[in-house]
């Protein structure tokens, strides 16, 4: 390991252009891994969530899931004496601020929702609370923008009666330029769009669902309501705009937010069930995004050159018309500023745990928001779509261009080891006849659409640099079962060489097998420093630091 580090340093000092690239910097980090694990005894009763993109700030959630905390990370303190466990946290972190995000006793923060905006200047948080006042078991969701520097609450958006898949950002998507956020409301089958300014203010921009009305406006005002005034929808648009009015932390603004919430609850009264449509008399109406999907499918069937194939395709369309009409939007993601990828599947249970692929057939729809029509439709068993995803997976996982460590992470497109795993998955399905091939494609495409900012940019979880057991730890951000033994990281360049170990276990997790412990990891984006948190029901959180001597 020392010889490899000396070689990289010598090449860097020689002034070679390639040695100053980000790829060389990541390879150099492979020769400086964490060496020791220390159990932290002075850590506060908080849950570490993530580091800022520059690695200078650690964001945490309070134990009661009501407070949002930020700690300044001391780069020099990260290399302090690891044998001293009493002041391990205090030597490396200093409290910057602690702010109260929730507004009521029943409201709690979503522990798995924390999005960085504008290169780390703002943080987007989500809260949920039961709507006991109106007897609505669905409760409400609230999105709050917090200034990452001083903890000031910049703005908020309240969605009463909305079911949003908040864990691990599964129900939201960020535009490539980080100036627009899309929120998928499952029970109302709507995709709501909100613009995010650099100062943290939010404003409503439109929706996709029963109506596909997106009128982008360059100014700071709300969208133009002229088109929605048709069919008597002016009142609903005004209510939506009022619900999206930004508020500050003052008492007067709090009361204003309450009034906006009341108006928004009138809008949330539309209790549309997934997969159903409005009706006019006894005839169901298919409108909005579902109508555009139907038009595209019929157009594809009618454009067949061969007469027999065209007749067969049209018969298939009418035979499956009711099944397609009952499909519901499950997830979505931005592809670029004008295109969005939507996953349609049977209504059933809409909320699926992240990391557990949804079962059943589905359709992937590429929708052009600017032209308001469908461009492409593929099934989740399509080998062509799987090949497209494997070749251009970086396009599906667009990241902030300001963060170099995020831009150069490994994907199916640039990592041969991940490509080999994908080929092995396909080969395993091919041995089980045609059904196995379709199942392999469905399993590989189950990760689409991608939630934003769920992959850790650290080089120590890069599959092109290290080999490790992905059942115990992976770049994807989600809790995993607590390992009984240290996790081994092997060098890719030399399979027989052990790079480092991470021991996240604790004696309490081994003594009582009836208690289930889950471990989560927070890696520093640049330095060889990681935090592991072990959590269990009615047990104290165990924090460990993994660092160099």
N, C-alpha and C positions, 0 to 999 in steps of 0.2 A: 504493500500500500504506500509506503514511504517513497519507493522508487517511482511509482506512477505519479505521485504528487510532485516530486522533484522534476520529473520530465515535463509535466504540464507547466510548472513555473518557469522552467528554462525556455520552453517554447514561447511563453507569454513575454518574457524579457527580451527575446530575440526580435520581437516586433512583428511577428507574423499576423496578417490581417485576420486569418481564421481563428486565431487564438483569443481574439477579443470578442468573439461572437457569443451569443447567449448559450448556444449548444456547448461550447467549451467551458463556460462557467458552470453549467449544470454537471458536466463530467468532472470538473474539479471538486464540486460538492460531494461527489461520490467517494472521494478519498478523505473526506473530513466528516465522518458520520458521528452520531451520538455514541457515547461510550458507556455511560453509567445511568442508572435509574435511582432516583431519590424520592422517598415518600415525604410529602410536604405536610408538616404538622401545623403550620401557622397560616394555612390558606383560609380565606373567609368562606362563609357558608354561601357560596355562589357557584353557578355552573358556567365554566368557560365555554364560550361559543365559537369565536373565531378571531384571527388577527386582521388588522387592517391591511390593505394591499401593500403598503410600504413596510409592514412589520413593526411599526413603532408603537402600536396601540393594541391592547387585548380587550375585547368586548365580552362582558359576562352578563348573565341574568341572575337576579336575586333568588333566594331560596323559595320565596312565596310567589315567584313569577309575576311580580308587580313592578320591580325596579330594573332599570338598565344602567349598567356600570361600565366604566372605561378605565383601564390601567395603562400607564405609560411603561413601556418595556425598556429596561436598561440593558443595552447591548453588552457593556462591559461586565455587568453583574451576571450575565448568562454563563460566564466562565469562572465564577467564584468557586470556592471550595465545596465540592458536592457532598463531602462527608458531614457538613454542618446542616442538620435537618431542622433546627429550631427556627432559623430566620431565612429559610430558603425562599419563601415567597416575598418577604419584605426586601431582600437584597436585590431582587430582580424586577419588582413591579412597584409602582407608586400610583396611588389613586388620583385620577384626574377629576372625575365627577361621578355622582350617583343621582339619577333623576327618576322621578315617579312617572310612569307612562300610563298606567291604568287610571281610570276616573271613577271607578266604583268598587265596592267590596267584592262583587261577584266576577268582576272582569279580570282576566289573567292573560299574560303574554304567551304567545306560542313559542315554546322553547326551541323549535327547529326552524324558525323563520327569522332570517337576518340577512338582508340584501345591502350590499354596498353600492352607492350611487355616486356618479361624478368623480370617479377615481378615489373614493374613500372620503369625500367631503361630507356626505350625508349618509344616513343609515335608514333603511325602510324596515319598520317593525310591524307586527300584526298581533292583534288581541282578539279575544273571543269572550262572549258572555251570554248567559241565558236571558231571554227576553221575558222575564217573569211578569212584567207589568202588563203585557198584553196576552199572556198565556201562550206564547209561541215557543214551542220546544226547540225550534231551529236556532233561536238566539240571534246574535248579530256578530258581524265581523267589522273590525276597525283597523285601518292602515294609518300608521303614524310615521312621519318623516322627522328624524332627530338629527341635529347638527353633531357631527362626529367630534368636533373640537371642544365644544363647551356643554353639550347635552341639552341645548335649547330645542323645544318642540316647535318645529316650523309649521307644520300643517297636518291635517288629518282628513280621512274620508270614512264615513260610516255607511255600512251596508246592512241595514236591519233585515232580518228574515232571510239572509243569504247563506247558502251552504257553499263554502269555498274550501278546497283541499289545501290547507295551509302548511302541513308538515313538509319540510324539505322543499318548499317553494313549488310544489307540484301544480298548484292551481293558478300560478302567475307566470308571466314571461316579460322579459325586458327587451326593448328594442336595441339593436346593435349600438346605437349612439347613446343609450342610457337616458333618453329624454322622454320616453313613453313606457308605461307599464300596462299590460293587459291582464285582466282578472276574469277567470272563468267561474261564473255562478252556476252550479250544477242544477239546483232545483228549478231555476228559472230559465236554464239553457240560454244564457247570454254571455257574451264576452264584452266586458266594459273596458274602455280605454281612458287612461288619465295621463295628461302631460305633466312632466316633472321639470321645473325650472332649476337653474343652478342655485338659487337661494332656498330651495326646498319646498316651494309652493306647488300645490297640485291643482289641476283644473280638468274638468270633464271634457272629453273629446268626441265621444260617440259610442256606439255599441254594434255588435253583430249578434243576431238572434232572430227574433220575429221580424225585425227590420235590419237592414244593412246600411245604416246611415253613418258614414264617417266623413265629416267635412272638416279637414284640418285647417287650422287658422294660425297664422304666424304671430299674431298678437297675443297678449296675456289674457284676453277675455275668453269667455266660453264660446262654444261652437255656435254657428249661425243656425237658428231654429226655423228658418223659412220653409225648408222642405218638410219638417215635421208638423207644420201647422195644417198640412193637408190631413184629411180624415179626422180632424178634431183632436190631435195629439199634442197641442200646445201646452196643456196643463201638465201632462206627464213629463215633458221635457223641462219645464220650469222647475218642477219638483226635483228632477235629477240634478239640475244645475245647482239648486239650493243645497241638496245633500252633499255635493262635492265642494261646497264653499270651504275654503281653508280657514282654520282657526288657530289662534295662538294660545299661550298658557295663562292668560289673564282671566280674571273672573268674568269680565264682560264678554270675552270671546267664548268662554265656556258656556254661558247661557245662550249665546248665539248658536253654538254648535248643537245645543239641545233643541232649539227651535228647528234647525236644519234637519235634525234627526227625526223629529215629528213629521215633517213634510215628507222625508224620504220613506217613512213607514207607510205612507199612503201609496207610494210607488211600489214598495215591496209587497203590497197586498195582492199583487197578481201572482197567484199560487199556481203557476204552470208546472205541470208534472213533466218530467223528462220523457221525450218521445211523443208527446201529444201536441196537437195543433189546435188553433182556434177553430170555431165552427160557425158557419153561417146557415142557419136553419138546420137541415139534416145532412149537409154536405161538409165534410172536413176541408179546411183550407190549409194548404201548405205554403208558407210564406218564408221570406228571409233567406237564410243560408240553406235551409232544407230545400226550398224551391230551386235555388241555383244548382244544388247538387243533383236534383232530379232532372233538370234541363240538360246538364252535362252528360249524365248517364244515357238519357234518351238520344241525345245528339251523337254520342259515340256508337250507339247501336244502329242508328239510321244512316250513318256515314259509311257503312261497309260497302265496298264495291261489289262484292259477290251478292247476287240476289238471294240465294239460299241462306248464306251466312247472315245477311241483313234481316231476313225474316226470322231466323232462329234467335238472333240477338234481341229483336223486338219482343218476341214471345217470352224470352227469359226476363226481360225488363218488366213486362206486365205480370208475369207469374210471381216475381219477387217485389212487386211494387209496395205491398203493405209492410214487408219486412224492412225495406229501405226507409219507408216513411216513419217507422218506429225507432230508428236509430237515434242515439243521443250523443252529444259531445262529451267526451270523457276528459281529454287533455288537449293542450294546444301549446304552440311556441312560435316565436318570431323566427323567420328565416332571414329577412332583411326588412328595410323600412316599409316595403309595399306588400310583402308576401307573408303569409302565416300558415303554419301546418297544423291541421286539426285532426284529431283521432275520433272517429265515429264508431260506436259499438252499441250492442244491445243495452237497453236501460239498466236492468238488473241492479246490482250493487255498484254504484258509481265510484265510491271512494275505496281505493285499493292502497294498501300499505306500500310505501316506496321501498323498492328492493325486492318485492314479490310481484313478478310479472302478472299482468291481468290475463285471464283465460278467455278463450272464445275468439271468434273471428271479428275483424275490425276493418275499417277503411281509413286510409290516410288520404286526406284531402288538402291540396295546395290551393289556397284562396288568395286572389289578388284583391287587396282592399282598395286600391286606387281605382281599378276598373270595375270592381264589384262583380266578379264572376270567378268560377272555378276553373283552374288551369289544368289540374291533373288529379286523378284518383287511382289509388293502388290498394290492393288487399294486403293484409299483414302476412300473407303466405307467398307474396310475390318474390321470386328469385331476382328479377330485374331490379326491383326496388332495394333489395338487400345488397346487390352489387353496387348500386348507386350510393347507398349509405356507406359501404365499406371504402369506396374510392374517394368520397367527399365528406367524410365524417367531420372534418374541421369546419365545414360550412354549416353543419347542423349544430355544432357546439361553438357558435361564435362567442367571442370573449371581448372584453374591454381592450382596445388597442393600446391604452396607456400602461397596461400591466404586462411587461415583457415575460415575466415568469408564467403567466397564464397562456400567453400566445404560443410558447414552445413546449407545451405539455404533449405527451404521447397520445396518439389516437390510432384508429385502424389505418389511417391514410399514411402515417409517417413512421410507424413502429412495426418492424417485422415480427416481433414476438406476439403482439396483439393480432396481427394478421394470421400467424400460425394457429393461435387459439380459435380464431373464427373458422379457418379451414378445417381444423379438427372437429369443430362442432358440426360443420356441414357434412364431413365424411362420416361422422357417427350417425347422422340422420339418413344418409344414403344407403346404409346397410340394412335399413328397416323398410325398404320399399318406398313407394311414393309418399305414403303418409308420414314416414320419418323425415323425408326431405321438407315437406311442408311444416312439420313441427319444428325442425331446426331453424327454418326461416322465421317462423313465428316467435321462437324463443330469442333469436338475435334482435328482432325488431321490437321486442317488448319494451325496450328502454326509450323508444320514441313516443311522444315528443320529449325532448330533454328539458328538465327544470333548470333554471339559471343558477349559476354559482353553487353547484353541488359537488364539484370536483376540486380536491385540494391541489394547489399549484406547487407544492413542495417537491424538490427533486428526489427526496428520499422515498417517495411512493411512486416514482416513475418506473413503469415496467421495462423501459429500455435500459435502465441502469441497475435495477435490483430485481431479484426473484424472491417471492414470499408467498405465504399461504393467504390467498384472497378471502378465505372463509373467516379468517381472524381479523384481517385489516385490509383496507382497500382505499383507493383515492376517493371513492364515493362517500359522501358525508351521511352516515347513518350509524346508530348504535349496533354493536355486535356482541355475541356472547363473550363473557370474560374468559380469556385463555388460561388454562391451567399451567402452562409452561411458557417461557419466554418465546417471543416470535422471532424467528431467524430471518435475516436478510442476506441473501447470497449475491455475489457479484455476477453480473451477466457476462462480463469478459472472462471470468474464471469461475466455472460452476462449483468447483471444489473449494473455493475460498469464501470463508464467512466474513461478511462485511461488518455487521453489528447485530445486536439483539435489543429487543424492547420487552422488558418485563413489566407488564401492567397488572399482574395478579397481586392478590393480597391474602394473608392467612385466613381472613374471614370468609373469602370465597371458596376456600378449600375445605374448611371444617364442616360446614353445614350444607350438604348437597341440595337440601330442600329450598334454599334461598337462591333465587335466580339473579345473578349479577350481569349487568350490561356495561360494556366499556365503550367509550367514545374518545376520539383522539383529535387534538388541535395541534397541527404542525405549523411552525414558523415558516413563512414563504421563502425565506432566504437562508437563515442561520440553522446550524444543527441543534435545534431545540424543539422539543415536543412536550405536550401536556396530555396525560391520560386521566380520564375521570371515570371511576367505577361507581355505579349507582344501583340501588336496589330499593324495594319497597320497605319503608319504615327503617331505613338504615342510613347512616351518615355517609356522605360522598367521600370517596378516597381519591386524593389528588396525588399524582406522581409527575416529577420532572424527568425528562430523558435528555441528556446533554453531554457535551464533551467536558473533560477534566479541566 
